Amino acid sequence: MGVDPVPWRDAWHEALYAVDRGFYVVRGGPAAHFTTAAHGPTGAALARALLALPDHPVRVVVDLGAGRGELATHLVAALEWSVPHAPDRTEPTTRPAGDLEWSLPHAPGRTEPTTRVVAVDVVDRPEGLDDRVEWLRSPGGAALPDALHHLDDALVIAHEWLDVVPCTVAEVGPDGVLREVLVDASTGEELLGPRLSGADLRWVEQHWPTSQPGDRVEVGLDRDRAWADLVARVGSGTLVAVDYGHTAPGRPTRGTLTAYAGGGLTVPVPDGSCDITAHVAMDTLDADVVQTQRDALRALGLSGATPSHELATSQPLAYVAGLERASAEARLLDPDGFGGFWWAVKSIQRAVVP
Ligand SMILES: C[S@@+](CC[C@H](N)C(=O)[O-])C[C@H]1O[C@@H](n2cnc3c(N)ncnc32)[C@H](O)[C@@H]1O
């Protein structure tokens, strides 16, 4: 052992968010190390779908855990230029004036978009970011910036945020007792510590009971609390957490703690050299609906269907664009890929003043 072992949650937080050496603070944006659905053509399709989710006026879109603003940039582009892709929905593509503050293309009397898009992450505003995207610096992990509050008519998106909110890691020892896992932050070497107790233990008993020696639990309490804090900052609107995770029928047994750096998987050592992530217990979040991304996107009308061959001759450019969109949608829907992600959606109605 190099340094005194500490609880995984503490080492993890320091490793990712320490102001002077945290992985996400000093090692470039996530896109320098791994690809997410927010990047490239899938990001454009995802942005359109997310904007189609709320059934209420939206005046502000918040992208929490924004990386370097990749999804936020797709969101402003989609707000300005794209139709939310919802062919199966019964609502009209032209909404009544004053309903949505962003305009839908091809709608008569289209107005300029006025919906704000605010991206939030743990660094200062990235150079070269689209100037239509507002930027807010955050402390990181479970902590949110003070300036993020009183969000009304909001769409709040947390795409792959909760999996990097550090949490307690516990393991059932040979004696059948669930113990907190400690880690040497310089080597990643682990040691079983004290019995799990208090609120963490109560969470496990309720949501992820196990006494099988060797079983590991990534205790969701810190993620539940971080999400609850985000929810509390919304006066009215829709929140959606998109992440890889699990629900009660499919809890993992041996843990999902994983690390990424420089484009590949690596051993989780909480020394600031790599991203450290663990799947999220999505069904313990305070949400109205928890479903796979595939189901959520299908409900929004995404099909991944390719455009008709007639379009290829009548409008070749539209055909090529349609092919690109279909391919991006198919990747988002793929049950063995992004489609297997989970969406937890929470709606908050504006309080009625009597
Ligand atoms: C896995 S990356 C995902 C980035 C982006 N959403 C995407 O899907 O490509 C997680 C991001 O969340 C950010 N993050 C973590 N905790 C945060 C917090 N409390 N506030 C804002 N950003 C946070 C990290 O800095 C990192 O950029």
The ligand as a Tripos MOL2 file, in Angstrom:
@<TRIPOS>MOLECULE
LIG
   27    29     1     0     0
SMALL
NO_CHARGES

@<TRIPOS>ATOM
      1 C1        -19.2140   10.8490  -18.5490 C.3       1 LIG1
      2 S1        -19.0220   12.5560  -18.8360 S.3       1 LIG1
      3 C2        -20.4220   12.8880  -19.8710 C.3       1 LIG1
      4 C3        -20.3010   14.1630  -20.6650 C.3       1 LIG1
      5 C4        -21.4600   14.4420  -21.6030 C.3       1 LIG1
      6 N1        -22.7130   14.6160  -20.9010 N.3       1 LIG1
      7 C5        -21.5920   13.3310  -22.6120 C.2       1 LIG1
      8 O1        -22.5130   12.5120  -22.4670 O.co2     1 LIG1
      9 O2        -20.7710   13.2540  -23.5220 O.co2     1 LIG1
     10 C6        -19.5370   13.2540  -17.2840 C.3       1 LIG1
     11 C7        -19.3910   14.7450  -17.2140 C.3       1 LIG1
     12 O3        -20.0840   15.1850  -16.0440 O.3       1 LIG1
     13 C8        -19.3400   16.2370  -15.4830 C.3       1 LIG1
     14 N2        -19.7820   16.4400  -14.0980 N.ar      1 LIG1
     15 C9        -19.6360   15.6270  -13.0470 C.ar      1 LIG1
     16 N3        -20.2020   16.1450  -11.9580 N.ar      1 LIG1
     17 C10       -20.7230   17.3470  -12.3180 C.ar      1 LIG1
     18 C11       -21.4340   18.3520  -11.6190 C.ar      1 LIG1
     19 N4        -21.7590   18.2560  -10.3310 N.pl3     1 LIG1
     20 N5        -21.7990   19.4410  -12.3050 N.ar      1 LIG1
     21 C12       -21.5090   19.5580  -13.6170 C.ar      1 LIG1
     22 N6        -20.8390   18.6320  -14.3250 N.ar      1 LIG1
     23 C13       -20.4510   17.5330  -13.6890 C.ar      1 LIG1
     24 C14       -17.9120   15.7710  -15.6440 C.3       1 LIG1
     25 O4        -17.0000   16.8130  -15.4560 O.3       1 LIG1
     26 C15       -17.9520   15.2170  -17.0660 C.3       1 LIG1
     27 O5        -17.6730   16.1980  -18.0150 O.3       1 LIG1
@<TRIPOS>BOND
     1     1     2 1
     2     2     3 1
     3     2    10 1
     4     3     4 1
     5     4     5 1
     6     5     6 1
     7     5     7 1
     8     7     8 2
     9     7     9 1
    10    10    11 1
    11    11    12 1
    12    11    26 1
    13    12    13 1
    14    13    14 1
    15    13    24 1
    16    14    15 ar
    17    14    23 ar
    18    15    16 ar
    19    16    17 ar
    20    17    18 ar
    21    17    23 ar
    22    18    19 1
    23    18    20 ar
    24    20    21 ar
    25    21    22 ar
    26    22    23 ar
    27    24    25 1
    28    24    26 1
    29    26    27 1
@<TRIPOS>SUBSTRUCTURE
     1 LIG1         1 GROUP 0 **** ****
